[in-house]
Amino acid sequence: MHPMLNIAVRAARRAGSVINRAALEGGGFEVRAKQRNDFVTKVDHAAEAAIIETVRKAYPDHAVLAEESGATPGQAEYQWIIDPLDGTTNFIHGFPQYCVSIAIRHRGALAHGVIYDPTKNELFTASKGRGAFLNDRRIRVSKCARLGDALVGTGFPFREVERIELYTRQLKTMMQTAAGVRRAGAAALDLAYVACGRLDAFWEMGLSAWDMAAGALMILEAGGLVGDLRGDAGYLDSGEIACATPKVFSALLEALR
């Protein structure tokens, strides 16, 4: 395992321990709304602090882009993209579908990624050119070849309610076209599920880089395709992502159009 990926794994597991302790204590998370339908708790902040402390000890000169604390100023060769608790609303309600997501970008290109599900103790990892893994076992996207046979994941554009009509049209089309549609509420984990073949495709709008970065790298390293809703490479900036097995990807994009 690459030394940087090893630190990312250590940081993700530390954050997972923070999350699991809070979940065992149950309730009283002091929930605050950042904006409509977007929540944060002290657990998010504590998990993020644990990640950043781990990263800073090993790589004090690296930049950080984190969901709760934002971006460090200036330029750096390496940037850590951190979501300490993706699926906060699920966590608040005790719905066990949430994760820690950490990606490392080198000179603008995704190099390493970790997604850790603390409820199932499932650790997804990937390094550019070295493949993707679940608990040290190599993973690949599914062999699904037709959108009509695909189980497709999605997420509601809850931060951008003005796009609900567009999303509703997309959802209707997908429900009429695909074998099934699922919305679990943690985009990073959904992307990891595409990488390991539990989902055949996924799309969502209104995401942030920390929701997508680690999972996108995993899908690419697992043999899948990733793009924005036009199939282009700017998904980390646009916040729109579509991904699928190679034979389903073009059909997914066409359906979303």
Buried (B, 14 or more C-beta within 10 A) or exposed (E): BBEBBBBBBBBBBBBBEBBEEBBEEEEEBEBEEEEEEEBBBBBBBBBBBBBBEBBBEBBEEBBBBBBBBEEBEEEBEBBBBBBBBBBBBBBBEEBEBBBBBBBBBBEEEBBBBBBBBBBEEBBBBBBBEBBBBBEEEEBBBBEBBBBEEBBBBBBBBBBBEEBEEBBEEBBEBBEEBBEEBEEBBBBBBBBBBBBBBBBBBBBBBBBBBBBBBBBBBBBBBBBBBBBBBBBEEEBBEBBBBBBBBEBBBEBBBEBBE
